[in-house]
Amino acid sequence: SGMLLKGFATFSLLVSPAVSVFGENIAEGTCGTGVKWSLDDETLTIKGEGMMNDFENPTNSNSTLPSWNPYKKYIKHLVIEDGVTYVGDYAFYGYDKLEDINFGNGVTRLGNRVFYNCKGLTQLNLPESMEQIGDKWTNYSDYGGTFYGCSGLKELTLPAHLKFIGANGFSQCTDLEKIFWNATDCEVDVTGYSTHDVFSYCPLQEVDFGKDVVSIPERAFYTNGGLTTVKTQGSIEYVGNEAFAGTKWLGNQEIGMVYIDHAAYIYKDDSAVDDPIIVTLPEGTKSLSPRAFLGNKKLVKITIPTTLDRIGRATFNGCSSLGNVVWNADSVNITDDYYYGGSLFTSALSKIAFGDQVRYIPKLMLHNCSGLSEIKLPNSLREIGEKAFYQCDGITELVIPDGVTTIGTQVFYGLENVQNLTVGKNAQNVDGYYMFSNCPHLKTINWNAVNANVKIVASSDCSYTTFETVHFG
């Protein structure tokens, strides 16, 4: 990008330390299509319409640097005007004289390592327009870290529309003790390495969540052991996996289910007690966090309320004694886990009772639940997701109620001991792909659907199955 010098004062070496080295309107240039910069005294102004260019790591030879870089040690104030939407990678990397930033309300995104080691920043006023800070992880050295090492920051406010913070976004902000978190539904980058967490090496003590915040992202405060105070205002519906793992706040919670507003976050077990655990989540609970009962071998029964609409697939991973489930959730999303895959329940599940308001059974819900000998579906049911009963080997008879309109792919696949299957009369959208495959003992199909649209995409939809009779209702 180009640069135009505007004339230096010839007496610059003789001025008092309190006076700027340069006069006003020192230099100007471009830093993106339709975006310009100008330096007046100690203030750098970025203006125009659109996105700034990205720059490169100045510690590498032959890097592309911004054309204001020769004035780095004189820049104390930064103004980014309203028309600028993006601030590029490495734009102010290591600008340790920078004291304040005035963001325009058009800025929606900040690149990677933009303000890396800007140790002179003591306040950060992010605009309400801000949606993204840093990019998603791609490699170990060139992502996130937007405000890494801004050690002058003591407090931080995250605006409501913020949706994403990249890894190491505020790492090494070694004076940062308090966060006002107003981002209603924000994700933080999760690399699986604690040294790359968003707030790693920050001495956080308190986080205050605003009145409209609905979610707390996974691993948000994973490395912040000193976090003692968490304040919410009743609006939280979901708390991500390991959001408060290892914090003093979690350590101070009582034994049992830890709730954060409407979220059932994690079950704190008493290792000194071997009694069986029975949990009933109260109505009003919106979510059960991923890994909430991970490896809990004492949980024998759980009741899921009608209000639950989100649960992690690894929530009951390793719960080898969980044999009884009462499931009342009428429509729930099972979220996948980046580390623990597989089934929602283990083969220990021997009984599941569905409430009379359940409308939807998610995909893979009873995947590999070979201990089940009976599945009685409620009349309220309307949709069965993909592979919902996949390889439930203990089932000998399965009746799909008349109210069900949608049957996903391979719902009946691998029911190795099923002998009788009944499809209700209102089934309309039926995926026929490998529909009755691997059901070697299937003898009778009672097909009552009067207007079904069966999507058949393979010639082997009944492979390894030799049923004897089909009854049409």
Secondary structure, DSSP 8 states (H G I E B T S, - for coil): --EEE----TTGGGS-TTS-SS-SS-EEEEEETTEEEEEETTEEEEEESEE------TTSTT----TTGGGGGG--EEEE-TTEEEE-TTTTTT-TT--EEEE-TT--EE-TTTTTT-TT-------TT--EES----SSSSS--TTTT-TT--EEEE-TT--EE-TTTTTT-TT--EEEE--SS-EE---S-GGGSTTTT----EEEE-TT--EE-TTTTTT-TT--EEE--S---EE-TTTTTT-HHHHTS-SEEEEETTEEEEEE--TT----EEEE--TT--EE-TTTTTT-SSEEEEEE-TT--EEETTTTTT-TT--EEEE--SS-EEE--SS--S-SS-TT--EEEE-TT--EE-TTTTTT-TT-------TT--EE-TTTTTT-TT-SEEE--TT--EE-TTTTTT-TT--EEEE-TT--EEE-TTTTTT-TT--EEEE--SS-EEE---TTTTTT----EEEE-
